[in-house]
Amino acid sequence: MKKYVNEELDSKIYIENNVYKRLLMIQKERVKLETGGIIIGYYDEDCRNAIITECTNPPKDSIATRKCFLRGVKGLKSLLKKKWNEKNEYYLGEWHLHPGASPQPSITDIFQMKKIEHNPKFNCQEPILLIVGEKYNNFEISLILFKNNKQYFYIESEP
Ligand SMILES: [Zn+2]
């Protein structure tokens, strides 16, 4: 698993290897349009560390352009129900691709995550944003936890 750490929160986010490999492939495919979906996984016993077990494909009603991705909702409800029933896994946040660009969150990205943080419908007070992008032509991920109106960046660390 890939490990990302936030020292201030003394918290880690893990990305399972198959999920990481898939994100790497998506970036390498050099698609021109943004893509994305939701993050599914779980927190460990003391609710401090998150484990990402899936980054879904874009729902069919999503809208993607070069600069923008509006995630749809089609099929997510039943997928989340299935995940919960079969594996006790649930919604952790959102992911999307910045094609050929830095994975730094845009103002719109932050605004949308704040909406999720404060929307009881999502039932997720600490949503995670994962952005796939590139730096000096290399694959790069941003991982940000939104909590108490603040943003906490997680930095990749060796296992
Ligand atoms: Zn973005």
Residues whose N, C-alpha, C, O or C-beta is under 5 A from the ligand:
A	BS01	ZN	S106 D109
